[in-house]
Amino acid sequence: MTEQNAFDWQGHRGCRGLLPENSIPAFLKALVYPIKTLELDVAVSKDGKIIVSHDPYFSHHICKKPDGTPVTEAEEKDHKIYELTYEEIKVYDCGSRGNERFPDQQAVVVSKPSLQDMVEAINVYCDHNKREKPFYNIEVKSRPEWYDSIVPQPAEFVKLLLAELVDLGIKENSCIQSFDPAVMLELNTQAPDVTNAFLVENLEGFEANMAKLDFVPDIYSPYFKFIDEALVQAVHAKNMKLIPWTVNEIEDMNKLMELKVDGIITDYPDRIEKAVENARIRKMQQ
């Protein structure tokens, strides 16, 4: 069993199961629970700011336009973060509609924050509550078909993000992750000292995915249903950590902990204590 003081519990998009994803309220709420790391996604605005957002546009599932009407599926990619300034981005509401996939999520009027505003709010919260500051697991949202249209080229995206991490004083406490091998390669070139995680959602297999990189990442981060004992052994044999996404059921958390993964990304930080207690009881019964 992985020791709990080393186990990396991560709040996915803050705590998407409880509050609107990637919002400051969701990140602050996640810190109420035994979260070590806040997981988030980033895009780039027209004025070069790092914006916390899963999609590089305004999703028709959760967002409202500045006039208060819902963003439609047909028009969502016309509302690109890359073509809007931060001041324009802040006028969109991406929380009051709720999320049909997460019926327990509390509806709140929220806008997409800049990474700067998010980190500053977390610092204030942690100082006020005498809580240890979290680590950050930051996903660069990037695909080749998006380059120069919805997101910058990988080299520029990585450069902008790294500069922001330095400015905010969180470079040493951050991991940068991506599904895009080009981003991973660029990150290893520009900042090999920064912790990195290779996200995986395909069925090509461990060796095929590793062949897409010319270096060994710090973390291998696949969809949790891809994990079995053989994958755990293969990842650990390369001295990488294995941190799956996105694990929401307590029983799945416990199965993965027994397989000795190194952390878990979840939408429900409020379920962590129960999972840890279950793990403790199971260990005693062995």
Secondary structure, 3 states (H helix, E strand, C coil): CCCCCCCEEEEECCCCCCCCCCCHHHHHHHCCCCCCEEEEEEEECCCCCEEECCCCECCCCCCECCCCCECCCCCHHHCEHHHCCHHHHCCCECCCCCCCCCCCCCCCCCCCCEHHHHHHHHHHHHHHHCCCCCEEEEEECCCHHHECCCECCHHHHHHHHHHHHHHHCCHHHEEEEECCHHHHHHHHHHCCCCEEEEEECCCCCHHHHHCCCCCCCCEEEEEHHHCCHHHHHHHHHCCCEECCECCCCHHHHHHHHHCCCCEEEECCHHHHHHHHHHHHHHHHHC
